[in-house]
Amino acid sequence: MIVPMTRYSILVYHRDFAAFMGRLQQEGLLDIRQDEVYQESSDEEFYPVLQRIDKVLAAFKREAKELAAHDKKRKTAEILPTRKAPDLSPKALLRACEDLLEERQANQAAVKEQEARIKEARAWQNFKAEDLARLEKEAGLRFFFAQTAMKNVQDEDALKADFPLEVISRQDGRAYFVWVGRGSRSESLTAERLSARLGFTVSLVPAPSKSLNVLQAEYARLMEEQRQLEKTLRGLLARIDTLKAEKKYLLTSLSYKTVSLNVPRQAEGTLLLVQGYLPTEKCAGFEAFLEKEEVVYQSVEAERLPEEETPQIPVLLRNNRFARLFEPITLLFSLPNYRELDLTPCLAPFFMAFFGFCLGDAGYGLLLIAAAFFIIKKYPKAKSYGWLAFWFGVGTVIFGGLSGTFFGIDLVNIEALGTLRSYIFDSNKMMTLSLIIGAVQILFGMFMNVLRITKVKGFKYALHRIGWLAVIICGGVLIGTRMAGIALPVFVVYGLEGLVVAGALLALFYNNPDKNPFFNLGLGLWDTYNTATGLVGDLLSYIRLFALGLTGGILGSVFNTLALDAATGIGVPVVSQLVMLLILLFGHSLNLALCVLGSVVHPLRLTFVEFYKNAGFAGGGKAYKPFKVSE
């Protein structure tokens, strides 16, 4: 349901405005609706700082997870102590956090780069660069670093006897060696010339700038810097609540600034008019606050406001525990406007049934229920989504049981079930059931449209819709009973026929109470064409429920057959069972993922198109957001 609202118009003297708005924000009840002349995103005082804080908080959240993972791997004695962060102002703390994150990121990049250098340097082991430079200068030697396939240097002693080279290491199928040349001729040595001389292919590589031991020493220094940064990080993490409090303060200040700048001024700027809405049930407490402030105010119930002001009235939904779970589905499309009916309680049981019909496998339903309880227990913040998954699972178990499908197994073929098999629906019955459910939802939507029109315009404007309901329901009963061979009492038949005629007259001649009957006849004929063709198309759309459920069952059965055939073909006791298990796990996981996706998308389509259209849903409501201190 939509919570009733009351609009307040408050006149405030300009000198008292700042103090009043501060106390009004502390009160946290009034949803102030003004022309948004000043946008939050254009603010240059608070918005950039808030963006910086959000960036730091997100980075620190990731860093905290990494530290926790590292601590889990280390022994307790190896966990690094925390370096206590100095007492800093929020501004200085933010800057310190940004500097630390930047330094830590640079250090981590340097560590990875150093690890890559060490991996390359392992091929050349330890050497002194200054010794090589001295030999080149004093003895005229030239050193060329090269690599080749390991098979080419199997007879290392013969190569050393014939050529001036030294094999340094062998790793990853490659041999790394140094060729020693002398004089200017060696300066022009190329890989092609060296390959031709040795008789096998080699490639020259740049001379390493540092030896392995030097690189490892530098790596140790970088790791020590990383440990020191980690200590500092732990200290700043302990002060993270300071940044969160600063964010709360800035959000509160930004909200105050935005609302204050958007409040219109009256009487040459001496008076300011604050207009807003709050739930009617909270009016008594709010008016006590206004009386204490000694301001002039006026209140009007939102129902009494002109219809053109409807888009400005905020919407607050209040539903029971079951329907509340489906409010995120309502929000995917739009909130109802204030003068509409909240369709969330109406769509909730239908959406649950549609999901179960589309998924259509009792085994999958049990998996959803198990996953739901896991989410509820493991992730308290996502508890509502866990319960939503639970009800989806219940719907799946019900409709999966009706269709007789359990992890792709057709339960009709299980003789152990005995007489229970007679309650399982075949394909024709399931298709008929999908159409029946669709017809019920469409008629229910039309009934909700009657209530909506009555609420917004008045009962007489809903009479033509009531006429259509009488024609469809009473006509359907007459036709259905005759097709089924059911004989109704004569007075019941006459009564139903009379309701059909009366409904047809209302639909044709009372389409618009403000028009004359002859004009209404033209409107009624056009409405008859649109309604008849629209209802047929809408009803046929519900066959998708049956089609999706059938498709999922067939795919599950196909994977079961593939698994059994593979196990039979292999014939090896342990291996065949393992292969069968792998096929079943992969196949049913893929099938479940695809079916869940379809079981969400297609019910959404049936709800937002067929149901909302027949219910006359307009939407466009704005959520109730009181002007209050940020939490």
C-alpha positions, 0 to 999 in steps of 0.5 A: 500500500501507499502511505498517505502523505500531507503537504506542509508549506512553511514561511520562515523569516530570512534571518531565522532560516539557517538555524531553522533548516538545521533543526529541520534536518535534525528532525528528519521528517519532511521531504522537501520538493523544490525546483532543483536550481542547484544540483548536488553534482555541480557543487565544488565545495563538498562533492569533490571531497566526497568523491575522494573519500569514497575512492579511499574507502573503496580502496581501503576495503580491498586492502583490508580484505587482502591483509586479512587473507595474508594474515590467514596464510601467515602464522600468528607470530608472523602477523605484522604489528600495527603502526599507530596512526597519529591523530590527524584532522579529517582533511590531513587523514584523507591526504595521508590515506591517498599518499599511502595508497599511491605509495603502496601501489607504486611499491607493489608495481616495483615488486612485480617488476623486480620479480620479473627481473629476478626471473630473467636474471636466474639464467645468468646467476651471479656476476660483478658488472664492474669485473666485466667492464674492467676486462673489456677495458684492460684486456679488450674482451667483448662479452656476448650473452646468448641462448639456444635450445638445450639439446645444442649444448649437450656436449659442453666440454667439446664446445668449450674446447672449440669455442670461447664460450661458457654455459651459465645455466640450463632452464625451461628447455633453454641453455644460456651461455656467454661468448667471449670475443676480442677486438673490433671484429667481435663488436659487429658479431651478430646472431646469424654469424654466431649461429653459422660458426657454432652450427646451430641456431642461437639468439643474442640477448641484451647484457643484464644490467645487474646480477642475481644477488644484486637484484635479490638484495633490491627485492628484499629492500622493496619487501621491507618497504612493503612491510613498513607500508603495511604497518602504516596501512593497519594504523590508518585502517584503525582510523577509518571511522574518522573518514566515515564520520567526515563523509556523513558530515559532508553529505549532511552539509551538502544536503543542507546546502542543496535544499537551502539554495533551492528554497524560493524567496518571497517578499523581496527575499525577506521570507522563504517558503519551505514546502514538503511532504511527510507521512500523515501518521507523523503529522502530530509530532511534526506540528509540535516541532513547528509550534515550538519553532514559532513559524507560520505553516499550512498543511493539506492532505495530499489527496485534496491537492489538484491532480497536476501536483501528483508527480510532486507527491513522494511515494512511500510503500508499506507492505507485509513481510511477504509482499515487501520482498518483491518491492525490488521487482516493482522498483525495476520498472517504476514506483506507482504515482501517489494516486495509483494503487501499489501493485506489489502485493498483487504481483508477488504471488503471480511472480512467484508462480511464474518463476516456478512454472518457468524453472519447472524442476522440483530438484532445482527448486530444492537447490534454490531453497538450500541456496536461500538458507545459505544466503540468509545465514551467511550474508545477513545484509542480503537476507531479504534476497535470500527469502525471495530466493526461498519463495522462488524455490517453493514455487519451483518445487510446486510446479516442478512437482505438477509437471513431474520433473526432478533433475530432468527425470520424468517422475511419471516413469518411476513406478515406485511412486505408485498412485502419486503419478496420477496427479502429475500433469502432462504437456497438454494440462501444463499448457492449459494451466499456463493459460488459466494462470494468465487469464486469472492475472489479466482479469485481476489486472482489469479489476485493479484498473477498476479500483484505480479509476474509481480512486482517481476519477470516480466510480462512474468512470470505471463502469465501462471496465466493469462492463468488460469484466462482466462480459468476459467473466460471465461469457466465459462461464457460459461458454466453458460450462457448455463445452464441459457439458455442465448443465446450469440451472435456467435462472443462473443461465438467464442471470449470466446472460443478463449480466453479459448484455448489461456489460456490453451496453456499459462497454459500448455506450458508457465509455466516457460519462462526459460524452453523449451516448452516440459519441460513446458508441464510436468510442465503444466500438473502437475500444471493443476492437482494441480490447478483444485483440489485445486480450487474445495477444496478452493471453497467448503470451502466457504460453511462454511459461509452459514453453520455458518449463518444458525446455528446461525439463528436456535439457535436463533429460538430455544431460542425464541421457548423455551421462548414462551413455558416456558411462556405459560406453566407457565401461570402466567402473570408477572412470565411468562413474566419474565421467557421468558425475562430471557430465551431470554436474556441468550439464545441470549447472548450465541448465539451471543457470539458463533456466533461472535467467529465463525464469526472471526475464520472462515473468518480468515481461509478463508483469510489466507488459501484460499485467501492468497494461491491463491494470492501467499502471502509469508509474512515475512516482518519486520515492519519499526521501526526507531531509535529514542528517545522513546516516 
